[in-house]
Amino acid sequence: MKIDPNLRFKILEKTGIYANRFGILEPKVLLTTKEVLEVPKEMTEGRRTSAYKYYGVSYMQHNLIFVNVRKMPDEKTLENTIVHELIHMRFPYLSHGKRFNKLVRQGLAGKTFAPYKKRK
Ligand SMILES: [Zn+2]
């Protein structure tokens, strides 16, 4: 998809809405590989020059996500990716798999989650 100011605004708006529903702080969103390269190296360590390969990347330690708009075939994939990355933020201990995918589906369907609290 081609990024323009209107699409940029829509993505940030969606991110805000989902972050709210998932009980997490709204992350900073990077939308181009150029933006990934512009943030301090330590923030994107491990997934910096390779970020272009993915639909999305979450840099959990820094409350930062990359949504690779140029790679997106359509809006559905875009929305999926936003929710996928935010589910990583809300469930940082969970890796990809059945449970993760279920949470993504629930998130897309409008489910809200109580804020994440670390267990003592
Ligand atoms: Zn993932």
py3Dmol code that shows the C-alpha trace and the ligand (Angstrom):
import py3Dmol

protein = """\
ATOM      1  CA  MET A   1       0.000   0.000   0.000  1.00  0.00           C
ATOM      2  CA  LYS A   2       1.089   3.514  -0.628  1.00  0.00           C
ATOM      3  CA  ILE A   3       1.465   5.711   2.399  1.00  0.00           C
ATOM      4  CA  ASP A   4      -0.027   9.182   2.439  1.00  0.00           C
ATOM      5  CA  PRO A   5      -0.948  11.585   5.249  1.00  0.00           C
ATOM      6  CA  ASN A   6      -4.508  10.283   5.304  1.00  0.00           C
ATOM      7  CA  LEU A   7      -3.470   6.634   5.659  1.00  0.00           C
ATOM      8  CA  ARG A   8      -0.872   7.620   8.246  1.00  0.00           C
ATOM      9  CA  PHE A   9      -3.581   9.315  10.293  1.00  0.00           C
ATOM     10  CA  LYS A  10      -5.898   6.304   9.985  1.00  0.00           C
ATOM     11  CA  ILE A  11      -3.192   3.935  11.193  1.00  0.00           C
ATOM     12  CA  LEU A  12      -2.372   6.083  14.217  1.00  0.00           C
ATOM     13  CA  GLU A  13      -6.063   6.395  15.011  1.00  0.00           C
ATOM     14  CA  LYS A  14      -6.566   2.621  14.824  1.00  0.00           C
ATOM     15  CA  THR A  15      -3.486   2.007  16.934  1.00  0.00           C
ATOM     16  CA  GLY A  16      -4.868   4.350  19.585  1.00  0.00           C
ATOM     17  CA  ILE A  17      -8.250   2.647  19.614  1.00  0.00           C
ATOM     18  CA  TYR A  18      -6.818  -0.874  19.881  1.00  0.00           C
ATOM     19  CA  ALA A  19      -4.214   0.141  22.484  1.00  0.00           C
ATOM     20  CA  ASN A  20      -7.036   1.489  24.594  1.00  0.00           C
ATOM     21  CA  ARG A  21      -9.060  -1.685  24.260  1.00  0.00           C
ATOM     22  CA  PHE A  22      -6.038  -3.815  25.116  1.00  0.00           C
ATOM     23  CA  GLY A  23      -5.192  -1.850  28.249  1.00  0.00           C
ATOM     24  CA  ILE A  24      -1.741  -0.788  27.072  1.00  0.00           C
ATOM     25  CA  LEU A  25       0.007   2.508  26.525  1.00  0.00           C
ATOM     26  CA  GLU A  26      -0.224   3.667  22.952  1.00  0.00           C
ATOM     27  CA  PRO A  27       3.092   2.758  21.332  1.00  0.00           C
ATOM     28  CA  LYS A  28       5.028   4.994  19.013  1.00  0.00           C
ATOM     29  CA  VAL A  29       4.388   3.766  15.481  1.00  0.00           C
ATOM     30  CA  LEU A  30       6.969   3.724  12.688  1.00  0.00           C
ATOM     31  CA  LEU A  31       5.525   3.385   9.210  1.00  0.00           C
ATOM     32  CA  THR A  32       8.527   3.266   6.900  1.00  0.00           C
ATOM     33  CA  THR A  33      11.909   1.537   6.974  1.00  0.00           C
ATOM     34  CA  LYS A  34      13.389   5.017   6.817  1.00  0.00           C
ATOM     35  CA  GLU A  35      11.723   5.841  10.132  1.00  0.00           C
ATOM     36  CA  VAL A  36      13.068   2.584  11.606  1.00  0.00           C
ATOM     37  CA  LEU A  37      16.583   3.635  10.653  1.00  0.00           C
ATOM     38  CA  GLU A  38      16.076   7.104  12.089  1.00  0.00           C
ATOM     39  CA  VAL A  39      15.291   6.095  15.670  1.00  0.00           C
ATOM     40  CA  PRO A  40      18.250   5.430  17.990  1.00  0.00           C
ATOM     41  CA  LYS A  41      19.915   2.094  17.201  1.00  0.00           C
ATOM     42  CA  GLU A  42      19.423   0.674  20.669  1.00  0.00           C
ATOM     43  CA  MET A  43      15.647   0.966  20.284  1.00  0.00           C
ATOM     44  CA  THR A  44      15.476  -1.242  17.221  1.00  0.00           C
ATOM     45  CA  GLU A  45      18.331  -3.595  18.048  1.00  0.00           C
ATOM     46  CA  GLY A  46      18.015  -7.012  16.432  1.00  0.00           C
ATOM     47  CA  ARG A  47      15.321  -5.929  13.965  1.00  0.00           C
ATOM     48  CA  ARG A  48      16.704  -2.875  12.302  1.00  0.00           C
ATOM     49  CA  THR A  49      18.025  -3.499   8.821  1.00  0.00           C
ATOM     50  CA  SER A  50      15.901  -6.672   8.603  1.00  0.00           C
ATOM     51  CA  ALA A  51      12.643  -4.889   9.471  1.00  0.00           C
ATOM     52  CA  TYR A  52      11.652  -4.505   5.809  1.00  0.00           C
ATOM     53  CA  LYS A  53      11.135  -8.280   5.552  1.00  0.00           C
ATOM     54  CA  TYR A  54       8.182  -8.287   7.933  1.00  0.00           C
ATOM     55  CA  TYR A  55       4.650  -6.918   7.878  1.00  0.00           C
ATOM     56  CA  GLY A  56       5.271  -5.650  11.357  1.00  0.00           C
ATOM     57  CA  VAL A  57       7.769  -5.634  14.194  1.00  0.00           C
ATOM     58  CA  SER A  58       7.274  -4.872  17.867  1.00  0.00           C
ATOM     59  CA  TYR A  59      10.146  -3.437  19.865  1.00  0.00           C
ATOM     60  CA  MET A  60       8.616  -4.252  23.215  1.00  0.00           C
ATOM     61  CA  GLN A  61      11.264  -2.783  25.495  1.00  0.00           C
ATOM     62  CA  HIS A  62      10.724   0.608  23.920  1.00  0.00           C
ATOM     63  CA  ASN A  63       6.965   0.610  23.399  1.00  0.00           C
ATOM     64  CA  LEU A  64       7.586   0.983  19.700  1.00  0.00           C
ATOM     65  CA  ILE A  65       6.110  -0.810  16.697  1.00  0.00           C
ATOM     66  CA  PHE A  66       6.889  -0.847  13.003  1.00  0.00           C
ATOM     67  CA  VAL A  67       4.017  -1.301  10.565  1.00  0.00           C
ATOM     68  CA  ASN A  68       5.443  -1.983   7.129  1.00  0.00           C
ATOM     69  CA  VAL A  69       2.789  -0.204   5.085  1.00  0.00           C
ATOM     70  CA  ARG A  70       4.609  -0.531   1.758  1.00  0.00           C
ATOM     71  CA  LYS A  71       4.577  -4.306   2.068  1.00  0.00           C
ATOM     72  CA  MET A  72       0.842  -4.521   2.828  1.00  0.00           C
ATOM     73  CA  PRO A  73      -1.333  -5.937   0.057  1.00  0.00           C
ATOM     74  CA  ASP A  74      -4.569  -4.561   1.513  1.00  0.00           C
ATOM     75  CA  GLU A  75      -6.301  -2.919   4.466  1.00  0.00           C
ATOM     76  CA  LYS A  76      -7.226  -6.211   6.058  1.00  0.00           C
ATOM     77  CA  THR A  77      -3.584  -7.237   6.320  1.00  0.00           C
ATOM     78  CA  LEU A  78      -2.774  -3.802   7.659  1.00  0.00           C
ATOM     79  CA  GLU A  79      -5.375  -4.034  10.425  1.00  0.00           C
ATOM     80  CA  ASN A  80      -4.287  -7.587  11.229  1.00  0.00           C
ATOM     81  CA  THR A  81      -0.707  -6.451  11.589  1.00  0.00           C
ATOM     82  CA  ILE A  82      -1.578  -3.561  13.903  1.00  0.00           C
ATOM     83  CA  VAL A  83      -3.554  -5.899  16.149  1.00  0.00           C
ATOM     84  CA  HIS A  84      -0.849  -8.595  15.981  1.00  0.00           C
ATOM     85  CA  GLU A  85       1.848  -6.179  17.151  1.00  0.00           C
ATOM     86  CA  LEU A  86      -0.346  -4.741  19.909  1.00  0.00           C
ATOM     87  CA  ILE A  87      -1.166  -8.245  21.171  1.00  0.00           C
ATOM     88  CA  HIS A  88       2.605  -8.719  21.537  1.00  0.00           C
ATOM     89  CA  MET A  89       2.661  -5.569  23.680  1.00  0.00           C
ATOM     90  CA  ARG A  90      -0.255  -6.675  25.833  1.00  0.00           C
ATOM     91  CA  PHE A  91       0.883 -10.307  26.196  1.00  0.00           C
ATOM     92  CA  PRO A  92       4.694  -9.956  26.192  1.00  0.00           C
ATOM     93  CA  TYR A  93       5.232 -13.452  27.631  1.00  0.00           C
ATOM     94  CA  LEU A  94       3.253 -15.138  24.875  1.00  0.00           C
ATOM     95  CA  SER A  95       4.892 -16.407  21.708  1.00  0.00           C
ATOM     96  CA  HIS A  96       3.244 -17.135  18.376  1.00  0.00           C
ATOM     97  CA  GLY A  97       0.832 -20.033  18.331  1.00  0.00           C
ATOM     98  CA  LYS A  98      -2.786 -21.035  18.750  1.00  0.00           C
ATOM     99  CA  ARG A  99      -3.397 -18.958  21.840  1.00  0.00           C
ATOM    100  CA  PHE A 100      -1.725 -15.930  20.301  1.00  0.00           C
ATOM    101  CA  ASN A 101      -3.797 -16.229  17.129  1.00  0.00           C
ATOM    102  CA  LYS A 102      -6.980 -16.542  19.154  1.00  0.00           C
ATOM    103  CA  LEU A 103      -6.183 -13.311  20.982  1.00  0.00           C
ATOM    104  CA  VAL A 104      -5.547 -11.578  17.657  1.00  0.00           C
ATOM    105  CA  ARG A 105      -8.922 -12.757  16.362  1.00  0.00           C
ATOM    106  CA  GLN A 106     -10.622 -11.581  19.550  1.00  0.00           C
ATOM    107  CA  GLY A 107      -8.837  -8.253  19.344  1.00  0.00           C
ATOM    108  CA  LEU A 108      -9.956  -7.757  15.748  1.00  0.00           C
ATOM    109  CA  ALA A 109     -13.504  -8.601  16.823  1.00  0.00           C
ATOM    110  CA  GLY A 110     -13.446  -5.739  19.329  1.00  0.00           C
ATOM    111  CA  LYS A 111     -12.622  -7.490  22.580  1.00  0.00           C
ATOM    112  CA  THR A 112     -11.196  -5.444  25.448  1.00  0.00           C
ATOM    113  CA  PHE A 113      -8.512  -6.696  27.824  1.00  0.00           C
ATOM    114  CA  ALA A 114      -7.761  -5.602  31.373  1.00  0.00           C
ATOM    115  CA  PRO A 115      -4.429  -3.769  31.676  1.00  0.00           C
ATOM    116  CA  TYR A 116      -1.382  -6.028  31.874  1.00  0.00           C
ATOM    117  CA  LYS A 117       0.103  -6.317  35.322  1.00  0.00           C
ATOM    118  CA  LYS A 118       3.335  -8.062  36.079  1.00  0.00           C
ATOM    119  CA  ARG A 119       2.964 -10.764  38.697  1.00  0.00           C
ATOM    120  CA  LYS A 120       5.009 -10.327  41.844  1.00  0.00           C
TER     121      LYS A 120
END
"""
ligand_1 = """\
1
ZN
Zn 4.580 -11.551 15.972
"""
view = py3Dmol.view(width=600, height=400)
view.addModel(protein, "pdb")
view.setStyle({"model": 0}, {"cartoon": {"style": "trace"}})
view.addModel(ligand_1, "xyz")
view.setStyle({"model": 1}, {"stick": {}})
view.zoomTo()
view.show()
